[in-house]
Amino acid sequence: MAQSVLAVTGGASGIGHAVAVLAASHGTRVAVLDRSPSVGEVAKELLDLGAPAALGFVCDVADPDQVARAFAAIAEDLGAVTGLFTSAGVDQAGMAHELSVEHWRRVMSINLDGTFYCVQWALRQMMAATGGSIVCCSSPASFVAFSSGGASAYSASKGGVSALVRTLAVDYASYGIRVNALVPGSTETPLMWSNVAPQDQSAMRQVLASEIPLGRLATAQEQAKAAWWLMNEDSSYVTGSHLVCDGGTLAKGSVSV
Ligand SMILES: NC(=O)c1ccc[n+]([C@@H]2O[C@H](COP(=O)([O-])OP(=O)(O)OC[C@H]3O[C@@H](n4cnc5c(N)ncnc54)[C@H](O)[C@@H]3O)[C@@H](O)[C@H]2O)c1
């Protein structure tokens, strides 16, 4: 069964946008939640691509009231969600001993709290209907430290997402709700370069390409195809799982010299 109503957080850019586009091309009704005001244009794009309905919600996922309003509107206008892809996230680097409380809270409140608020509403709608599939964006930082350093807040937030996914998968399996995580490796999106000065990006891309076993970064579309498999009945026996889509990076697990 394909998804009938899919909510995508962070759907205005990168991996979330690619998932929304793929879902639209499969005839899914799509709700895009993002703090970016471009969600209206994204909804138009999705309709042009074949979505039977598409809505954009300017929504800060770190604000539980905004999330509640958005999910109520989705249920009213599109129907109860059958799928949720949580992609909204930020990567703000900094060494732990220098982090401000605000820095730590910002990363945790968007990446972890925001995921929880959206998942909570999706679970309620799915439980009242016929189940569904939830896929949350985790990160390799949930399993290993980045050799570039300074990812303590980001990795803690993504470790929380991974633990949440496993727990929810067990708690809600009997309701016909599957919960899985996508683990994207280095992927060409604005977030990928958010901690890198523009003049350093080309050199860093080359270093990454030389160290990633598949020899290049991923595209957002490649991540979307992996996420789409997890969201659909093709993966009907998969829950509580992490799909690593990283060109072999985690499997390599060794220093470069
Ligand atoms: N790009 C990578 O290399 C990579 C690797 C591992 C994991 N991830 C994860 O994938 C997910 C998607 O990242 P991306 O690479 O597509 O980044 P991106 O920057 O292209 O997209 C992130 C989107 O989230 C939105 N967003 C940020 N804060 C928000 C908030 N408070 N409320 C609502 N929307 C908000 C942004 O506006 C943006 O549209 C993130 O959770 C990220 O941590 C990315």
The ligand as an SDF file (V2000), in Angstrom:
LIG
                    3D

 44 48  0  0  0  0  0  0  0  0999 V2000
   22.7820   16.3950    4.7850 N   0  0  0  0  0  0  0  0  0  0  0  0
   23.4580   15.4820    5.4680 C   0  0  0  0  0  0  0  0  0  0  0  0
   24.6260   15.1870    5.1710 O   0  0  0  0  0  0  0  0  0  0  0  0
   22.7900   14.7650    6.6210 C   0  0  0  0  0  0  0  0  0  0  0  0
   23.4760   13.6890    7.2040 C   0  0  0  0  0  0  0  0  0  0  0  0
   22.8770   13.0260    8.2750 C   0  0  0  0  0  0  0  0  0  0  0  0
   21.6380   13.4090    8.7370 C   0  0  0  0  0  0  0  0  0  0  0  0
   21.0010   14.4690    8.1510 N   0  0  0  0  0  0  0  0  0  0  0  0
   19.7040   14.8300    8.6920 C   0  0  0  0  0  0  0  0  0  0  0  0
   18.7700   14.9010    7.6450 O   0  0  0  0  0  0  0  0  0  0  0  0
   17.7400   15.8270    7.9840 C   0  0  0  0  0  0  0  0  0  0  0  0
   17.4990   16.7470    6.7940 C   0  0  0  0  0  0  0  0  0  0  0  0
   18.6350   17.5370    6.6080 O   0  0  0  0  0  0  0  0  0  0  0  0
   19.0320   18.1420    5.1940 P   0  0  0  0  0  0  0  0  0  0  0  0
   20.4230   17.7310    4.9610 O   0  0  0  0  0  0  0  0  0  0  0  0
   18.0080   17.8430    4.1950 O   0  0  0  0  0  0  0  0  0  0  0  0
   19.0670   19.6960    5.5890 O   0  0  0  0  0  0  0  0  0  0  0  0
   18.3970   20.9970    4.9470 P   0  0  0  0  0  0  0  0  0  0  0  0
   19.0180   22.1280    5.6650 O   0  0  0  0  0  0  0  0  0  0  0  0
   18.4640   20.9440    3.4640 O   0  0  0  0  0  0  0  0  0  0  0  0
   16.8570   20.8590    5.3860 O   0  0  0  0  0  0  0  0  0  0  0  0
   16.4560   20.9900    6.7020 C   0  0  0  0  0  0  0  0  0  0  0  0
   15.0960   21.6650    6.7030 C   0  0  0  0  0  0  0  0  0  0  0  0
   14.6560   21.7290    8.0710 O   0  0  0  0  0  0  0  0  0  0  0  0
   14.0390   22.9820    8.2400 C   0  0  0  0  0  0  0  0  0  0  0  0
   14.0470   23.3430    9.6490 N   0  0  0  0  0  0  0  0  0  0  0  0
   15.1100   23.6310   10.4400 C   0  0  0  0  0  0  0  0  0  0  0  0
   14.7080   23.9520   11.6730 N   0  0  0  0  0  0  0  0  0  0  0  0
   13.3620   23.8590   11.6740 C   0  0  0  0  0  0  0  0  0  0  0  0
   12.3650   24.0820   12.6460 C   0  0  0  0  0  0  0  0  0  0  0  0
   12.6720   24.4850   13.8920 N   0  0  0  0  0  0  0  0  0  0  0  0
   11.0670   23.8830   12.3080 N   0  0  0  0  0  0  0  0  0  0  0  0
   10.7380   23.4930   11.0510 C   0  0  0  0  0  0  0  0  0  0  0  0
   11.6350   23.2910   10.0820 N   0  0  0  0  0  0  0  0  0  0  0  0
   12.9300   23.4770   10.3830 C   0  0  0  0  0  0  0  0  0  0  0  0
   14.8630   23.9600    7.3970 C   0  0  0  0  0  0  0  0  0  0  0  0
   14.1550   25.1540    7.1280 O   0  0  0  0  0  0  0  0  0  0  0  0
   15.1280   23.1070    6.1650 C   0  0  0  0  0  0  0  0  0  0  0  0
   14.1090   23.2920    5.2050 O   0  0  0  0  0  0  0  0  0  0  0  0
   18.1970   16.5560    9.2480 C   0  0  0  0  0  0  0  0  0  0  0  0
   17.5030   16.0090   10.3600 O   0  0  0  0  0  0  0  0  0  0  0  0
   19.6750   16.2130    9.3250 C   0  0  0  0  0  0  0  0  0  0  0  0
   20.1480   16.2090   10.6430 O   0  0  0  0  0  0  0  0  0  0  0  0
   21.5430   15.1440    7.1050 C   0  0  0  0  0  0  0  0  0  0  0  0
  1  2  1  0
  2  3  2  0
  2  4  1  0
  4  5  1  0
  4 44  2  0
  5  6  2  0
  6  7  1  0
  7  8  2  0
  8  9  1  0
  8 44  1  0
  9 10  1  0
  9 42  1  0
 10 11  1  0
 11 12  1  0
 11 40  1  0
 12 13  1  0
 13 14  1  0
 14 15  2  0
 14 16  1  0
 14 17  1  0
 17 18  1  0
 18 19  2  0
 18 20  1  0
 18 21  1  0
 21 22  1  0
 22 23  1  0
 23 24  1  0
 23 38  1  0
 24 25  1  0
 25 26  1  0
 25 36  1  0
 26 27  1  0
 26 35  1  0
 27 28  2  0
 28 29  1  0
 29 30  1  0
 29 35  2  0
 30 31  1  0
 30 32  2  0
 32 33  1  0
 33 34  2  0
 34 35  1  0
 36 37  1  0
 36 38  1  0
 38 39  1  0
 40 41  1  0
 40 42  1  0
 42 43  1  0
M  CHG  2   8   1  16  -1
M  END
$$$$
